[in-house]
Amino acid sequence: MVESSRCGGTALRNLSGEKGKILVVDDEASIRRILQTRLEMIGYAFG
């Protein structure tokens, strides 16, 4: 089950506590770095 909440934007949270996978595609390295930083801040890991 996924819950949606508002906090400066839309955030999705998996109620089981497990993180899913997100594919980020952009030709601008700076945009990819910003997205990676933000996603890491909320608990996603990059490998």
C-alpha positions as CSV (number, residue, x, y, z in Angstrom):
1,M,0.0,0.0,0.0
2,V,1.3,3.5,-0.9
3,E,0.4,6.6,1.0
4,S,0.6,10.1,-0.5
5,S,1.4,13.1,1.6
6,R,2.1,16.8,1.0
7,C,5.2,18.5,2.3
8,G,6.5,21.1,-0.1
9,G,5.6,18.7,-2.9
10,T,4.1,15.3,-3.3
11,A,5.9,12.4,-1.6
12,L,5.0,8.8,-1.8
13,R,5.7,6.4,1.1
14,N,5.4,2.7,1.0
15,L,3.6,1.7,4.2
16,S,5.5,-1.6,4.4
17,G,8.7,0.4,4.9
18,E,10.5,-1.0,1.9
19,K,12.0,1.3,-0.7
20,G,11.2,0.7,-4.3
21,K,13.4,1.5,-7.3
22,I,13.4,4.8,-9.1
23,L,14.9,5.4,-12.5
24,V,16.2,8.9,-13.0
25,V,16.9,9.9,-16.6
26,D,18.2,13.3,-17.5
27,D,21.0,14.5,-19.8
28,E,22.0,17.2,-17.3
29,A,24.5,15.9,-14.7
30,S,23.6,18.7,-12.3
31,I,19.9,17.7,-12.3
32,R,20.9,14.0,-11.7
33,R,23.1,15.1,-8.7
34,I,20.3,17.2,-7.2
35,L,17.8,14.4,-7.5
36,Q,20.2,11.9,-6.1
37,T,20.9,14.1,-3.1
38,R,17.2,14.7,-2.4
39,L,16.4,11.0,-2.7
40,E,19.3,10.0,-0.4
41,M,18.0,12.5,2.1
42,I,14.7,10.6,2.3
43,G,16.4,7.2,2.6
44,Y,17.1,5.9,-0.9
45,A,20.5,4.3,-1.6
46,F,22.5,4.5,-4.8
47,G,24.9,1.8,-5.8
